[in-house]
Amino acid sequence: MAQLKVRQVRSAIGRKQNQRDTLRSLGLKRLHDVVVKEDRPEIRGMIATVSHLVAVEEVD
């Protein structure tokens, strides 16, 4: 299964609580953190919620 590399590129300061919670659920705690997640619809939905705060690339 494909994987996604998710990196936090913008700060969560001043953002809505649900966006901060979504970043934390993805495993991103601070700026420039990188996590690798399975490419599943649940993860894609979480990324869509914070798409303006993260950068995503596919990893094989």
N, CA and C atoms as an extended XYZ file, in Angstrom:
180
Properties=species:S:1:pos:R:3:atomname:S:1:resname:S:1:resid:I:1 pbc="F F F"
N         0.843       -1.186        0.000 N   MET     1
C         0.000        0.000        0.000 CA  MET     1
C         0.884        1.244        0.000 C   MET     1
N         0.442        2.258       -0.697 N   ALA     2
C         1.198        3.507       -0.783 CA  ALA     2
C         1.217        4.213        0.565 C   ALA     2
N         2.225        5.033        0.742 N   GLN     3
C         2.356        5.801        1.968 CA  GLN     3
C         2.494        7.274        1.631 C   GLN     3
N         2.142        8.107        2.603 N   LEU     4
C         2.219        9.549        2.433 CA  LEU     4
C         3.175       10.124        3.458 C   LEU     4
N         4.057       10.994        2.999 N   LYS     5
C         4.940       11.714        3.904 CA  LYS     5
C         4.306       13.083        4.133 C   LYS     5
N         3.968       13.365        5.390 N   VAL     6
C         3.277       14.604        5.735 CA  VAL     6
C         4.219       15.451        6.575 C   VAL     6
N         4.422       16.708        6.152 N   ARG     7
C         5.301       17.625        6.879 CA  ARG     7
C         4.528       18.881        7.247 C   ARG     7
N         4.653       19.315        8.490 N   GLN     8
C         4.008       20.555        8.909 CA  GLN     8
C         4.879       21.723        8.464 C   GLN     8
N         4.314       22.614        7.652 N   VAL     9
C         5.081       23.731        7.112 CA  VAL     9
C         4.604       25.086        7.633 C   VAL     9
N         3.446       25.121        8.279 N   ARG    10
C         2.948       26.365        8.854 CA  ARG    10
C         2.511       26.107       10.278 C   ARG    10
N         2.543       27.146       11.085 N   SER    11
C         2.241       27.038       12.497 CA  SER    11
C         0.741       26.869       12.754 C   SER    11
N         0.417       26.231       13.857 N   ALA    12
C        -0.975       26.052       14.264 CA  ALA    12
C        -1.436       27.161       15.205 C   ALA    12
N        -0.560       28.097       15.514 N   ILE    13
C        -0.922       29.198       16.408 CA  ILE    13
C        -2.010       30.043       15.745 C   ILE    13
N        -3.077       30.303       16.481 N   GLY    14
C        -4.170       31.116       15.978 CA  GLY    14
C        -5.157       30.363       15.112 C   GLY    14
N        -4.984       29.067       14.967 N   ARG    15
C        -5.903       28.259       14.153 CA  ARG    15
C        -7.029       27.730       15.021 C   ARG    15
N        -8.071       27.233       14.378 N   LYS    16
C        -9.205       26.673       15.102 CA  LYS    16
C        -8.779       25.411       15.846 C   LYS    16
N        -9.512       25.118       16.903 N   GLN    17
C        -9.163       23.970       17.747 CA  GLN    17
C        -9.197       22.663       16.960 C   GLN    17
N       -10.179       22.506       16.056 N   ASN    18
C       -10.250       21.242       15.314 CA  ASN    18
C        -9.030       21.054       14.415 C   ASN    18
N        -8.462       22.146       13.902 N   GLN    19
C        -7.263       22.031       13.081 CA  GLN    19
C        -6.055       21.660       13.927 C   GLN    19
N        -5.946       22.239       15.117 N   ARG    20
C        -4.842       21.870       16.015 CA  ARG    20
C        -4.968       20.415       16.439 C   ARG    20
N        -6.197       19.964       16.716 N   ASP    21
C        -6.415       18.572       17.095 CA  ASP    21
C        -6.077       17.627       15.947 C   ASP    21
N        -6.391       18.024       14.729 N   THR    22
C        -6.089       17.193       13.566 CA  THR    22
C        -4.587       17.051       13.372 C   THR    22
N        -3.853       18.141       13.526 N   LEU    23
C        -2.389       18.051       13.432 CA  LEU    23
C        -1.844       17.092       14.473 C   LEU    23
N        -2.346       17.185       15.695 N   ARG    24
C        -1.874       16.310       16.767 CA  ARG    24
C        -2.229       14.856       16.471 C   ARG    24
N        -3.419       14.624       15.911 N   SER    25
C        -3.827       13.261       15.570 CA  SER    25
C        -2.961       12.664       14.465 C   SER    25
N        -2.483       13.520       13.575 N   LEU    26
C        -1.567       13.046       12.534 CA  LEU    26
C        -0.177       12.750       13.097 C   LEU    26
N         0.105       13.228       14.308 N   GLY    27
C         1.408       12.999       14.921 CA  GLY    27
C         2.357       14.165       14.748 C   GLY    27
N         1.842       15.315       14.321 N   LEU    28
C         2.673       16.503       14.110 CA  LEU    28
C         2.590       17.385       15.344 C   LEU    28
N         3.735       17.618       15.966 N   LYS    29
C         3.763       18.374       17.211 CA  LYS    29
C         4.334       19.765       17.049 C   LYS    29
N         5.246       19.942       16.091 N   ARG    30
C         5.884       21.254       15.917 CA  ARG    30
C         6.216       21.454       14.450 C   ARG    30
N         6.616       22.660       14.130 N   LEU    31
C         6.933       23.027       12.760 CA  LEU    31
C         8.048       22.142       12.208 C   LEU    31
N         7.926       21.741       10.976 N   HIS    32
C         8.886       20.903       10.241 CA  HIS    32
C         8.921       19.450       10.718 C   HIS    32
N         7.975       19.036       11.556 N   ASP    33
C         7.847       17.617       11.886 CA  ASP    33
C         7.404       16.862       10.642 C   ASP    33
N         7.892       15.621       10.504 N   VAL    34
C         7.533       14.777        9.365 CA  VAL    34
C         7.057       13.438        9.894 C   VAL    34
N         5.929       12.965        9.360 N   VAL    35
C         5.421       11.639        9.684 CA  VAL    35
C         5.087       10.924        8.385 C   VAL    35
N         5.150        9.601        8.422 N   VAL    36
C         4.770        8.780        7.273 CA  VAL    36
C         3.538        7.989        7.672 C   VAL    36
N         2.483        8.130        6.896 N   LYS    37
C         1.202        7.486        7.181 CA  LYS    37
C         0.768        6.657        5.982 C   LYS    37
N        -0.057        5.633        6.250 N   GLU    38
C        -0.648        4.843        5.174 CA  GLU    38
C        -1.624        5.720        4.394 C   GLU    38
N        -1.727        5.494        3.098 N   ASP    39
C        -2.642        6.256        2.244 CA  ASP    39
C        -4.030        5.631        2.352 C   ASP    39
N        -4.809        6.136        3.310 N   ARG    40
C        -6.167        5.656        3.543 CA  ARG    40
C        -7.127        6.842        3.500 C   ARG    40
N        -8.401        6.602        3.259 N   PRO    41
C        -9.364        7.708        3.188 CA  PRO    41
C        -9.428        8.536        4.473 C   PRO    41
N        -9.251        7.902        5.632 N   GLU    42
C        -9.304        8.641        6.894 CA  GLU    42
C        -8.153        9.642        6.985 C   GLU    42
N        -6.976        9.203        6.583 N   ILE    43
C        -5.798       10.071        6.624 CA  ILE    43
C        -5.942       11.177        5.582 C   ILE    43
N        -6.448       10.843        4.391 N   ARG    44
C        -6.662       11.859        3.354 CA  ARG    44
C        -7.623       12.937        3.836 C   ARG    44
N        -8.670       12.545        4.576 N   GLY    45
C        -9.616       13.516        5.115 CA  GLY    45
C        -8.976       14.422        6.143 C   GLY    45
N        -8.119       13.857        6.992 N   MET    46
C        -7.421       14.666        7.990 CA  MET    46
C        -6.480       15.644        7.303 C   MET    46
N        -5.801       15.194        6.258 N   ILE    47
C        -4.894       16.072        5.520 CA  ILE    47
C        -5.679       17.192        4.842 C   ILE    47
N        -6.861       16.885        4.326 N   ALA    48
C        -7.680       17.912        3.677 CA  ALA    48
C        -8.087       18.997        4.664 C   ALA    48
N        -8.313       18.611        5.919 N   THR    49
C        -8.703       19.583        6.945 CA  THR    49
C        -7.596       20.591        7.203 C   THR    49
N        -6.355       20.159        7.142 N   VAL    50
C        -5.225       21.050        7.442 CA  VAL    50
C        -4.305       21.211        6.226 C   VAL    50
N        -4.875       21.174        5.037 N   SER    51
C        -4.062       21.208        3.815 CA  SER    51
C        -3.248       22.490        3.690 C   SER    51
N        -3.708       23.572        4.293 N   HIS    52
C        -2.991       24.842        4.230 CA  HIS    52
C        -1.826       24.912        5.218 C   HIS    52
N        -1.702       23.893        6.090 N   LEU    53
C        -0.649       23.871        7.108 CA  LEU    53
C         0.406       22.800        6.833 C   LEU    53
N         0.134       21.887        5.907 N   VAL    54
C         1.034       20.763        5.693 CA  VAL    54
C         1.410       20.641        4.219 C   VAL    54
N         2.513       19.932        3.978 N   ALA    55
C         2.927       19.544        2.636 CA  ALA    55
C         2.937       18.025        2.589 C   ALA    55
N         2.440       17.474        1.495 N   VAL    56
C         2.266       16.011        1.382 CA  VAL    56
C         2.967       15.523        0.124 C   VAL    56
N         3.667       14.397        0.268 N   GLU    57
C         4.227       13.735       -0.915 CA  GLU    57
C         4.068       12.246       -0.750 C   GLU    57
N         3.901       11.553       -1.873 N   GLU    58
C         3.736       10.104       -1.850 CA  GLU    58
C         5.098        9.425       -1.772 C   GLU    58
N         5.153        8.365       -0.989 N   VAL    59
C         6.369        7.583       -0.812 CA  VAL    59
C         6.065        6.151       -1.229 C   VAL    59
N         6.947        5.540       -1.989 N   ASP    60
C         6.730        4.148       -2.414 CA  ASP    60
C         7.365        3.179       -1.453 C   ASP    60
